[in-house]
């Protein structure tokens, strides 16, 4: 899960995988959320990284607007 420069990278940058600890750690850090929030987003919109990013962005905006 590390590229040749030693940076952490997901195995599939298009689809979020959380079945391995390294993948879960990567996505929670990359999206700046905890595991519960990430799993809730996955349940809400599926495993496409772009959809999860959009959902989390919308959710953050809605939280700040309230």
ZIHU-V351541 format. One record per backbone hydrogen bond with DSSP energy under -1.0 kcal/mol. NH is the residue of the N-H (numbers start at 1). CO is the residue of the C=O. If there is no record, write none. Layout:
((NH | CO) (NH | CO))
This chain:
((3 | 7) (6 | 3) (9 | 1) (16 | 47) (24 | 20) (25 | 21) (26 | 22) (27 | 23) (28 | 24) (29 | 25) (30 | 26) (31 | 27) (33 | 28) (38 | 34) (39 | 35) (40 | 36) (41 | 37) (42 | 38) (43 | 39) (44 | 40) (45 | 41) (46 | 42) (49 | 14) (52 | 48) (53 | 49) (54 | 50) (55 | 51) (56 | 52) (57 | 53) (58 | 54) (59 | 55) (60 | 56) (61 | 57) (62 | 58) (63 | 59) (64 | 60) (65 | 61) (66 | 62))
